[in-house]
Amino acid sequence: MSEHNNDLLSQTEFAERFGMAVIGRPISLVTLRKWTQEGHAPPCVYIGRFPRWSWSTAQRWINERVRKAEEQAA
């Protein structure tokens, strides 16, 4: 996949880019699915039954989480 900001990421691509891992597996799709179902993941669009994430939207989401964590720590 190219590195353009408007790429739509599959669950596997999203998890790989965020370094999500569990013991015995390279990525935790179970965690990502749970986050998506519970509304804890970044906004996504569904293409058929499968969620897809815009990389730029995911980056904004993670930056906001980091900012909030830093504010709480201060």
C-alpha positions in Angstrom: 0.0 0.0 0.0 1.2 3.5 -0.7 1.8 6.0 2.1 -0.8 8.6 1.0 -2.8 10.2 3.8 -6.1 9.3 2.1 -5.5 5.6 2.0 -8.1 3.5 3.6 -6.6 0.9 5.9 -7.9 -2.6 6.6 -8.0 -3.9 10.1 -4.7 -5.7 9.6 -3.0 -2.6 8.1 -4.4 -0.4 10.9 -3.2 -2.7 13.6 0.2 -3.1 12.1 0.7 0.7 11.8 -0.2 1.2 15.4 2.0 -1.7 16.5 -0.9 -3.6 18.2 0.4 -7.0 19.4 -0.5 -9.9 21.7 1.6 -12.8 22.8 1.7 -15.4 20.0 0.2 -13.2 17.3 1.7 -10.4 15.2 -1.3 -8.1 15.7 -4.5 -8.1 17.8 -7.4 -7.9 15.5 -9.6 -9.1 18.4 -8.8 -5.9 20.3 -9.3 -3.7 17.3 -12.7 -5.3 16.6 -13.7 -4.8 20.2 -12.6 -1.1 20.1 -14.6 -0.6 16.9 -17.7 -2.2 18.3 -17.5 -0.3 21.6 -16.8 3.0 19.9 -13.2 3.3 21.3 -11.5 3.1 17.9 -11.0 6.0 15.5 -13.9 6.8 13.2 -14.2 4.3 10.4 -16.3 3.6 7.3 -17.7 0.2 6.5 -17.2 -1.2 3.0 -19.4 -4.2 3.1 -19.0 -5.8 6.5 -15.4 -4.6 6.9 -14.3 -1.4 8.7 -11.7 0.8 6.9 -9.8 3.7 8.5 -8.4 6.8 6.8 -4.8 7.1 7.9 -5.0 10.8 8.4 -8.2 10.4 10.6 -6.4 7.7 12.6 -3.4 10.0 13.1 -5.6 12.9 14.3 -7.4 10.4 16.7 -4.1 9.2 18.2 -2.7 12.7 18.5 -5.9 13.8 20.4 -5.5 10.8 22.8 -1.8 11.7 23.4 -2.7 15.3 24.0 -5.4 14.3 26.6 -3.0 11.9 28.3 -0.4 14.7 28.6 -2.9 17.1 30.0 -4.0 14.6 32.7 -0.3 13.9 33.6 0.4 17.6 34.0 
